[in-house]
């Protein structure tokens, strides 16, 4: 009998999630970036967003067991949207893959197709890291921000709380599966 090594895809953790604001134009442009990658034959397209919150993503990597550990769900608040509701909601979803260090504040040029086109226009060298996601999509049912709790916090965010940067949050209680 042959010794068969079986590999399994990493599971999604429900120990925590990431709640992050991303300008709506970058989310929409991210969908176009996915199409470009699929046209190039890339099976698992990635979209990369810039951030200076390297400590949040390092902590996320630590909590999930490193880059090869569990996958982490990301709930995205579309900031700078044309229509902002009175009560903020996460309207997009993705799976956090990993973060990479910026090169002089920029994303590696040889992989610029992973960045939303709108983010490349006038991209200034200001980012510390770029966090990569897969499976970017708009949620069918938005999740009010007040349903999220900061990681290790007892109470949820206030009804009108608007995230100003990525946050580690307790995995939200959802009526159905998102992924």
C-alpha positions, 0 to 999 in steps of 0.5 A: 500500500502506497503512503499517500500524503493528503493535503487539505486547504486551510479552514476559515477561523471563527476565532476572530475576523477583520473589519476594515474600511476600504474606499468604495471605488477601490472595492469596485476596481478590485473586482476588475482586477480579479477579472484581469487576473482570471483572463491571465489564467490565474486560478486564485486572484488576489486583490491587495490594499495598502495600509499603515496598520501593520500591527493589526495584520501581524497580530492577525497572522499570529492569531491564525497560526502564521501565513500557512494557518487558518484563513480569516474572513474580512468584512469590509466597510465601503468608505467614501461611498456615494451613498453613506447610510446613517447606520454604517454597515459592512457591505463587502466580504473577502478572505484575508490571505497574507500581508507583504511588506511595502517596497519603498512604500509601494506594491511590487511593480511586477505584481501591480495587476493585483492592485485595484486600478483606482489605487494605482492612479496617483499611488503615493509611496505611503504604505507600510504593508499591503494586505491581500485578499481573495474571493472579494464580493459584495454581500447580499445582506449588509451587516450593521457595524453595531453587530461587531465587537472588538476582539476581547471587548465586551460590548459591540461598536456603537450604532454609528461607529465608522471604522477608520482603519482595520480592526480585529473583531470577534467573529460576528453572529451571522444568520447564514454563512457568508463564505 
